[in-house]
Amino acid sequence: MTEVVTPVKVGSKTVQVAWTEAEDSREWDEFVSQNGGSFFQLWAWPRVLEYGDSKALYLACRDSNGRIVAACPFLRRTGRRFIYLDSLPDSFTAGPVVSTSETDATLILAKLPRAVRFSLVNPVVAMTIRTHQQRIVKPMLRLGFGNTKTRGLLLLNLKERMPEHIWSNGFKKHDRQAIKYYEKAAAFVFVNRDKDYSGLRRPDWKDFRFQRLQLSRPDYLSRMRTILGDRLKVALITGTEGEVLAGFAMLLDPPTSPRPLVHLLGIKHASSNNIHSVVTFINWKAINWAYENGFQGVDFGPYPLDNSTEPTYRFYKLMRRFELELVPRYEFMVPTSNALYSVARRIKQM
């Protein structure tokens, strides 16, 4: 792609930076993991999302010495006459990762639309950028990019809210009873074979997550396992006779991250008249596993902000039970030029 060189002030010096397409997955992952990026911004995840005409695109901003100062993964969607970039669909966290040494990312982010507009065979008309990090949100708002804020991430800080604290302070009596019931009546097991994932695809099972896995694609979980390796873990809850009661997937941040998280995906469970919640048991087992394996937090995923403070709302109950923090997630629509703004809006509404 064509370089667009931009002067950026770093401390008392002015340096040149340029957005270009990255090609080295190891360099990319090292930068992302050391500068506050998440699992979803690593090289492997956009490859999982590739489907049909949608292809992964990795853009890096480099200084005059060739060092990466910012990175943004995209899924490139190609139409007949234009290209649309999305960072990133079906992902809890996404958007640019900027070096922690940069005090202000505004100039770097301001030049991203120009850098990608004519970088490919067909013109790029717009970008969608999703982010919850304030060091990215503030510059994007300052630049005047249109945005929506309808979802938020539910995050558990395991350094401040350890499992024993949640047991004593977040859980009510019926929550503790549910855990004790399933500890005796069920088993929590990790699986790694495609046939073990079949329960997660059952159409009669209920979804608990607001944002679902793409389970309509038969190859989705097996594709994840092939590309992600041990960074994907699939867990099942089985009854005393071996029947599968529920299941979910976890994605793991690299251990080199400043604050590695476990990301919980797509809980599915069978219909039941049991008064004890299998979902509470799954979540409890997941946070204990994360804590015991050195992770500093658990990402429960994106949930709607509407009614998030309503006590009867089921996601409010989840938030209170596990003492979760609700962090707003912004979705920015960024046209690559004013002339293409109307096209970008139509794409957004599709």
N, C-alpha and C positions, 0 to 999 in steps of 0.2 A: 504494500500500500504506500501511497505518497506521504512523505514526512511533512508535517506542519510544525515548523520551529517556533517556539514561543519563549520570550524572555520572562523569567520568574525570579523574583527577589527572594533569596534565602539568607537570612541574617542581614549583613551589611553588603552582601555581594549579589550581583545579578547574573544568573546563569541561563543557558539556553536549554530548553527541554523540547522533546518531540514525541508525539504519539505514533507508535508503529505497531505492526502485528507481531506478537511474540511467537517464538517457535520452540523454545527450550522449556519443557515441562518441569524439569528439576529446578531451574532458576525461578520459574513462576511460583511453584509451590513454596520454595524457601522464602521468597518475598512475602507472599500472602500470609503464611503461617507466622512469620516473625513481626508482622505489622497489623495484628488485630483482625485478620480475615478469618472467615469461617470455613467449615467443610465445603459448603456450597460454592465457595469462590475458588476452590482448588481446581486443578486442571481436569481431574477425572469427571466431576459432576456434569459440566456442560456436555461431555461426550455421552453420558447416560441419557440426556435430554434429546439428543439428536434423533430425528424421526422424519422420514420423507424428505422434503426440501429444507428442513430446518437443520442447520449445521452450526457447530461451535465456532466461535471467533474470540480470540484472546488479544486484547489491546493493552499495550504497556507504554507508559510515558517514561522516557529516559532523559537523563541529563547529558551534558556535553561529554562526560566521561563514560557514557554507556550504561550507567547504573539505573536500575528501575526506581522511580520515585512514586509511581502510581500504576495500578493495574485494574482492569475492568473486564470480566468475562461476559460474553454475550451469546445468545442464540440468534443466529442470522436466519431470518425468514425471507425467502426470495419469491417475489411476484414476477409477473411478465415484464414489467417495466421498471420496477423499483425494488429496493431492499429495506427491510424493517428490522431493527436490532432490539432485542429484549434481554434485560439483565435483572433477574432471570425468571422465567416462568416456573411454576411448580417448585419453588424454592423458598425456604423460610427466610434466609438472609441472602442478599445479593448486592449489586451495585459496586462502585469503585472502592478499592483499598488504596489509601494514600499513606506514604511513609510516615512513621511516627515522628520523624525529624522535621517534617513540614508543619509549620505553625499555621499556615493558611492555604487551603487547597483551592481557593476561588479561581485563580488564574489558570491553574492546571485543568480544572473542570470546565472552565469557560471555553477552552479551545477544543474540547473533545468533540462537540458537534461538527465544527469545521473540519477537524481531522478526518472524520469518517465519511463526510458527505460524498466525496468523489474518490474514495479509497478503493472501491471495488468496481467491477464491470458495469453494473447498473448503479444509479445514484441511491444513496441511503436517504430516505425521506424523514425518518424519525427514529427516536430511541425511547424505550421505556426503561427507567432505572428505579429499582426498589431498594430502599435502605432504611435502617432504623438507627444508624450511628449518627449522633449529633455532629460529629466533626465532618460528616458528609452532608447531612441535612441542612445545616446552617449556610454553607456556601451555595448550595442549590437554591435555597430560598432567597438568598441575597442576589442571585443571578436572575431571579424572576421566573424560573421555570414553573409551569402549571403543575399542580399536584393534587392528589386526593389522599385522605387519611382515614380509611375505613376499617383497617385491621391493626392489631397490635400483637407483638410476640409476648407469650407468657414464659418468663424466665425464672428459674430457681437458682439462687446463689447458695451453693453448698458450703461455702466458707462461712456464711452467716446463718444459714438455715440447714443444719445437719439433720440426718434422719431422726435421731432421737428427739431433737427439738420439735420436729413436725409431729411425731407420735404424741408428744405430751401437750403441745400447744395448738397445732393446726387441726388435728383429728378430733372428732367427736366420738362418743361411745360407740355408735353404730359403725364408724369407720374402722375402729380397732377390732370390733367383732368380725367384720368382713375379712380383715387380714388373718385373724386367728382361724376363721372357718376354712379359708382356702389353703392355709399352711398345712392343714390336716387333710383336706379333701382334694387337693390338686397339686400338680408339680409345675414348676417354672423351668423350661428347658430351651436351650439354643439349638437351632437346626441349620443345616447348610446344604440341603438337597432340594432340587426343584419340586419334587413331589410333596415335600413337607410344606410347601407354600400354598397348596391347593385350597386350604381353608380360608386363606386371606382373599381368595377370588370368588368365594361363594356369594351369589347375588342375594341370598336370603339372610345373610348376616348383616348386622347393624354397624354403621360407621359412627365412631365417636369423634374423630377429628373433624375440624371445620374444613381443612384443606386435605383432600384425599390423595393417596397414591394413584397413579394412572393404571389402576388394576384392570381397566378395560383392554389394555394391551397385554396379550397373553405372555409376551416375552419380557415384560418390564422387570419383574423381580429377578429373573435369571440373568438378564442383561446387567442389572445392578451388581449381582454377585460376581459376574465375570470381570467387570471393569473395576469395581471397588475393592474386591478381595476382602481382607479382614477389617476394613473400615465400615462394612455393612454387617450388622448382626440382626438376625430374625429370631424372635422368641415366641414360644407357644405356651399356653396354659392348658394342660391336659388333666382330665378327670381320673378317677381311680380305675376306670376300665380302659384308659387310653384314649378316650374320646377328646377331641380338640374343642375347648371351650372358647378360646380367644387367641389372638395373636397380634403382633405388631413388629415393626422394624425400627432399628436404631442406626443412626449415622454418627461416626465418631470424628471429632476434630483431631488433628495431629497432636501428639504429645508435646511438640515444640512450640505450640501456640502459647501466647502469654496467659490466656485463660481458656483452656480446652473445655469444650462442652460436649455433652451427649444430646443429639437431636432426635426426638421421638416422632415417628411417622405412623400414620394410618392405623390406629387401633381398630380392629374388627372383632366382633364377638357374636356368639349365637344368642338367639332369643331365649330368655329364661324367666321363670317366675320366682327364682330364688331372691329372697329379700337382701342377700348379701351381694355387693357390687364387685363383679370380677374386674371392672375397669379400675377401681380403686386399688385392687390387689396388683394389677399389672403396673400401674404407675409407682406403687410403693416398691415393688421388686426392681423396677428400672432405676429409681433414684438411689437405692441401696447399692446396686451394682456399680453405678457411676461413682458413688462416693468411695466404695472399696477399691476401685481401680484408678483412683487419683484424678478424676475429672472435677473441675471446680464449679460446674453448674450443669443444669439440664434445661434444654430448650423444648418446651411443650408445643411449640408451633404457633402459627398465626390464628387468631380468633377475632371475631367481629367486635369492634369498639362499641357499637350500639348496644344499649342495655347492659353494658359491662359492669355497671354499679347497681343493677337490679338484683336484690337478694334471691328472687325466685329463679333467676337465670342459671342454667346448668353450668355455664362456663364461669360464672361468678362463684359458684360453689366449688368448682375445681380450683379456682384461684385462691380462695380462702382456705380450703382444706390443706393445700400444699404451700401456702404462704408465698405465692408467686407475685412477681412484679410484672405489670402490664406496660410494655414499652411500645409506643405508637410506631407503626411502620408506614413510611411515606412511599407513594408511587408517583414518580415524576414523568410527565410526557414532554420530551425534548425534541422539537423539530430541528432539523439541521439548517434551516433558513426560514425567514419570515414568509417567503413565497410558498413554502411547502407546509405552512402551518395548518391550512384547511385539510390537506391530505392526511397529515398526522392525526388530526382530530377524528377523521372518518375511520382511520385504522384503529384508533383507541376504542371506538364504539362497536367494532366488529366482534 
